[in-house]
């Protein structure tokens, strides 16, 4: 009131700016209302451990779905089978659709295994009834595949860090860890073995106890996924990696052995050396 704006151009600018801000606020309020309406209709996003644990059991609790998981990358034989691989009937029988249907089934009532050594959250069974996820968005084949691949990517990183951490003497074991230690003679280098990537069987207990430290206290359901994939022999088909004989974990001493054309994969050879 003490300093009125009298310039015509200034007045026009201020009114135009106020109108733009008001329109932006109205658009933002409209978008929020649409999002809230969509959530009320379709449910909220998958957040927390319950939808992921239910998804894990949708796979491991059914032999038919596990078979479909094992063969999900198999290419059909014959021209007609190839041409028909994207039909509605084939899509309904895909592992992702089977898992989605099971996740959405109100009669599917899985319960987690008791694994106190894996993490304290699994010290007691966790019921995973449909009521725990009924307020969330229903599962679709696309959403299931996306979430599963995301879990696999995170688990792959955890296992890689765990394998490189030096646990279990750097992941290498003597046959004494696998059988009677009295049968192992010190200095017998042929008895040094390297376990498969991420496989938990025959690992030292001190290495198994360290796994929980690689989740940073978040997404502990990944530890459960790791345990279940290993138990049901699904780890290899879930987390696929190149053999260490043809790939390198770093650019120094672990250059692929196949580069040395005159050397076999069993030779102690490194380009860096």
ABEGO torsion letter per residue (X at the ends): XABBBABAAAAAAAAAAAAAAAAAAAAAAAAAAAAAAAAAAAEBBBBEAAAAAAAAAAAAABAAAAAAAAAAABBBBEAAAAAAAABAAAAAABAAAAAAAAAABAABBBBBBBBAAABAAAABBBBABAAAAAABBBBBAAAAAAAAAAAAAAAAAAAAAAAAAGBGGGGBBBAAAABBAAABBBGBAAABBBBBBGBABGBBAAAAAAAAAAAGGBGAAAAAAAAAAAAAGAAAAABBBBBAAABBABABAABBAAABAABBAABBBBAAX
